[in-house]
Each structure stands twice: as C-alpha cells, then as structure tokens.
C-alpha cells in the first residue's frame, strides 16, 4: 500500500512538469503507458505469462504505472475540474484489495511454489490472498513450459483446495498418463479423506 502510494504521488508530481517535456517524448511516454496498461489483460486472455512470479508481479507494477500515466494525461484535458475528478474516480479501483494483493508478491515471492511434475509441465501452488494472517486455502495451477522459451509458461488448468478439508499446503498435481487430463491431489487431514479433482487439460 505504501509503495503504491509513493508511486501515485510521484505521478501526481510529474503532472506539473508534463507540458515542459518535448512533444515527441510525451507521445512516446503515452504509447509506452498504453502498451504497459494492457499487458495484464493480454496475459489473462492468452494465459501466457512469465515463469518467474516476481517478474510477473513487476509487469503488474509497470501496468499500474502506465495506467496512472494515462489518467495523468486525461486529467489535463479541459475542463480540468471535470477530467481531474473523473481521473480520481478511475484511480480508486487501483487501491482495491483485489489489485493490491497480487502486487505484494514482488516482496514475498516465496509464498508461491513452482515445481516440475514431469515433461514440459509445471505445477504452481499459491496461497489464497487474505488480509488476515491465516491461509484458508491454496490454488494449484498446471502450466506448459515450452522448450524454446523456458522463461514462459502457458496456463492449462487450475483447481483450489480449502485448508479445512485437507492438507492444502501440500496439494499437488499429476498428469494422467496417456490422456489429456490432470489429477489434482490434496492429502488427507487426520480423520478426513483426501480430496482429488480430475480435470481436462485446456
């Protein structure tokens, strides 16, 4: 939250120097900001992302900076009292918890575990994001990692396990042999049964 506040404050200060920049530089900055702002959407639609959790989070930070830079330019359009008010309203969702939690992964990359499960497949286990100290569950995702670009991964399937139902912190995934399916497995807790999900690879 504090880092995002500093970034937003820096963008606001930069607003006062906008018209002093060369026109070509302003155009380049806006073009770069637009590309950065749509990167998370491209990742979401294509399901391609970077293998490194920290690098993915850095892309999200750059996207936030690009979005705020676009709002900066919009707030300078006349009438400024109206566009500035609209910019503030459009900025508020950036401070929502659903946006802030993914950004914090750059400071806590070890919360997400990434390991190989055979062949070109990777498994990622990440805790559910909550404001409290406890972890109510884990998401388990399976990715394809191309040999020609090992720094990339493509999402194939995901599942989720509640910590009250099984040992979610030890959950994993296994590719079912000779099929296009994946078995998500969560070990049993004392007095309870294990939880398994078999889903097709997308």
C-alpha positions as CSV (number, residue, x, y, z in Angstrom):
1,X,0.0,0.0,0.0
2,X,2.8,2.4,0.9
3,X,4.8,1.7,-2.2
4,X,1.7,2.2,-4.4
5,X,1.0,5.5,-2.6
6,X,4.6,6.6,-3.3
7,X,4.2,5.7,-7.0
8,X,0.9,7.6,-7.2
9,X,2.4,10.6,-5.5
10,X,5.3,10.6,-8.0
11,X,2.9,10.5,-10.9
12,X,1.0,13.5,-9.4
13,X,4.2,15.4,-9.0
14,X,5.2,14.5,-12.6
15,X,1.8,16.0,-13.7
16,X,3.1,19.5,-13.0
17,X,6.1,19.0,-15.4
18,X,4.1,17.3,-18.2
19,X,3.9,20.3,-20.5
20,X,7.6,21.1,-20.1
21,X,8.5,17.8,-21.8
22,X,9.2,17.7,-25.6
23,X,6.1,16.7,-27.6
24,X,7.9,13.6,-29.0
25,X,8.8,12.4,-25.5
26,X,5.2,12.9,-24.3
27,X,3.9,10.8,-27.3
28,X,6.4,8.1,-26.6
29,X,5.5,8.0,-22.9
30,X,1.8,7.7,-23.6
31,X,2.4,5.0,-26.2
32,X,4.5,3.1,-23.7
33,X,2.0,3.6,-21.0
34,X,-0.8,2.2,-23.2
35,X,1.1,-0.9,-24.0
36,X,2.0,-1.5,-20.4
37,X,-1.5,-0.9,-19.2
38,X,-3.0,-3.7,-21.4
39,X,-0.3,-6.3,-20.7
40,X,-2.2,-7.9,-17.8
41,X,-5.3,-8.2,-20.0
42,X,-3.2,-9.9,-22.7
43,X,-1.8,-12.3,-20.1
44,X,-5.3,-13.1,-18.8
45,X,-6.8,-13.7,-22.3
46,X,-3.9,-15.7,-23.7
47,X,-2.9,-17.4,-20.4
48,X,0.7,-16.9,-21.3
49,X,2.9,-15.4,-18.5
50,X,6.5,-15.3,-17.3
51,X,7.8,-18.3,-15.2
52,X,9.1,-16.0,-12.5
53,X,6.5,-14.9,-10.0
54,X,8.5,-11.8,-9.2
55,X,8.8,-10.9,-12.9
56,X,5.0,-11.3,-13.4
57,X,4.4,-9.0,-10.4
58,X,6.8,-6.5,-11.8
59,X,4.8,-6.5,-15.1
60,X,1.7,-5.7,-13.0
61,X,3.5,-2.8,-11.3
62,X,4.6,-1.4,-14.7
63,X,0.9,-1.8,-15.8
64,X,-0.3,0.2,-12.8
65,X,2.3,3.0,-13.6
66,X,1.2,3.0,-17.2
67,X,-2.5,3.3,-16.2
68,X,-1.8,6.2,-13.8
69,X,0.2,8.0,-16.5
70,X,-2.8,7.7,-18.9
71,X,-5.0,9.1,-16.1
72,X,-2.5,11.9,-15.6
73,X,-2.8,12.9,-19.3
74,X,-6.5,12.7,-19.2
75,X,-6.7,15.0,-16.1
76,X,-5.0,17.7,-18.2
77,X,-7.8,17.7,-20.8
78,X,-10.2,20.7,-20.5
79,X,-12.3,21.3,-18.5
80,X,-9.7,20.1,-15.9
81,X,-12.1,20.3,-13.0
82,X,-14.2,17.5,-14.6
83,X,-11.4,15.4,-16.0
84,X,-9.4,15.6,-12.8
85,X,-12.5,14.4,-10.8
86,X,-13.0,11.5,-13.3
87,X,-9.4,10.6,-13.0
88,X,-9.6,10.3,-9.2
89,X,-12.7,8.1,-9.6
90,X,-10.9,5.9,-12.1
91,X,-7.9,5.7,-9.8
92,X,-9.8,4.4,-6.8
93,X,-10.1,0.7,-8.0
94,X,-6.2,0.6,-8.1
95,X,-6.3,0.7,-4.3
96,X,-8.8,-2.1,-4.0
97,X,-7.6,-5.3,-2.2
98,X,-8.0,-7.4,-5.3
99,X,-5.4,-5.2,-7.0
100,X,-3.1,-4.7,-4.0
101,X,-2.6,-8.3,-3.0
102,X,-1.1,-9.5,-6.3
103,X,1.3,-6.5,-6.3
104,X,2.7,-7.6,-2.9
105,X,4.0,-10.8,-4.4
106,X,7.1,-9.0,-5.5
107,X,8.0,-8.6,-1.8
108,X,7.0,-12.2,-0.9
109,X,7.9,-14.4,-3.9
110,X,8.4,-17.5,-1.8
111,X,4.7,-17.6,-0.9
112,X,4.2,-19.2,-4.4
113,X,5.8,-22.5,-5.1
114,X,6.6,-23.6,-8.6
115,X,7.9,-27.1,-9.4
116,X,8.1,-29.6,-12.3
117,X,5.7,-32.5,-12.5
118,X,7.1,-34.3,-15.5
119,X,7.9,-33.5,-19.1
120,X,7.2,-29.9,-20.1
121,X,4.6,-29.4,-17.3
122,X,4.9,-27.2,-14.2
123,X,2.8,-27.0,-11.1
124,X,2.3,-23.8,-9.1
125,X,0.9,-23.8,-5.6
126,X,-0.1,-20.4,-4.2
127,X,-2.0,-19.4,-1.0
128,X,-5.3,-17.6,-1.2
129,X,-4.8,-13.9,-0.6
130,X,-6.4,-12.6,2.6
131,X,-6.0,-9.6,4.8
132,X,-5.5,-11.8,7.9
133,X,-2.5,-13.9,8.9
134,X,-4.1,-17.3,8.2
135,X,-4.2,-19.1,4.8
136,X,-7.7,-20.5,4.2
137,X,-6.7,-22.5,1.1
138,X,-4.4,-22.9,-1.9
139,X,-4.8,-22.6,-5.7
140,X,-3.0,-25.2,-7.7
141,X,-2.3,-24.4,-11.4
142,X,-0.7,-26.5,-14.1
143,X,1.3,-24.9,-16.8
144,X,3.0,-25.9,-20.1
145,X,6.6,-24.7,-20.4
146,X,7.9,-24.6,-24.0
147,X,11.4,-25.8,-24.5
148,X,12.2,-22.9,-26.9
149,X,11.2,-20.3,-24.3
150,X,11.7,-21.7,-20.8
151,X,11.1,-18.3,-19.3
152,X,7.4,-18.5,-20.4
153,X,4.5,-20.7,-19.2
154,X,1.0,-21.3,-20.5
155,X,-1.9,-22.0,-18.2
156,X,-3.6,-25.3,-18.8
157,X,-5.8,-26.0,-15.8
158,X,-6.4,-25.0,-12.2
159,X,-8.0,-26.2,-9.0
160,X,-8.5,-25.0,-5.4
161,X,-8.4,-26.7,-2.0
162,X,-9.8,-25.4,1.2
163,X,-7.4,-25.8,4.2
164,X,-10.3,-27.1,6.3
165,X,-11.0,-30.0,4.0
166,X,-7.5,-31.3,3.5
167,X,-3.7,-30.5,3.8
168,X,-4.0,-27.8,1.2
169,X,-0.4,-26.6,1.8
170,X,0.8,-30.0,0.4
171,X,-1.6,-30.2,-2.5
172,X,-0.1,-31.0,-5.9
173,X,-1.0,-32.1,-9.5
174,X,-0.1,-35.1,-11.6
175,X,-0.5,-35.5,-15.4
176,X,-2.7,-38.7,-16.0
177,X,-0.6,-40.9,-18.4
178,X,-1.8,-41.3,-21.9
179,X,-4.5,-38.8,-21.6
180,X,-5.2,-35.0,-21.7
181,X,-6.2,-34.9,-18.1
182,X,-4.6,-33.8,-14.8
183,X,-5.2,-35.2,-11.3
184,X,-5.2,-32.6,-8.5
185,X,-4.5,-34.2,-5.2
186,X,-4.8,-32.8,-1.7
187,X,-3.6,-35.2,1.1
188,X,-6.0,-36.1,3.9
189,X,-6.1,-34.4,7.3
190,X,-6.5,-36.6,10.4
191,X,-9.9,-38.1,10.5
192,X,-10.8,-36.9,6.9
193,X,-10.3,-38.2,3.5
194,X,-8.1,-37.0,0.7
195,X,-9.6,-34.7,-1.9
196,X,-8.9,-35.4,-5.6
197,X,-10.0,-33.5,-8.8
198,X,-9.5,-34.9,-12.3
199,X,-9.9,-32.2,-14.9
200,X,-9.1,-32.0,-18.7
201,X,-6.1,-30.0,-19.8
202,X,-7.2,-27.0,-21.8
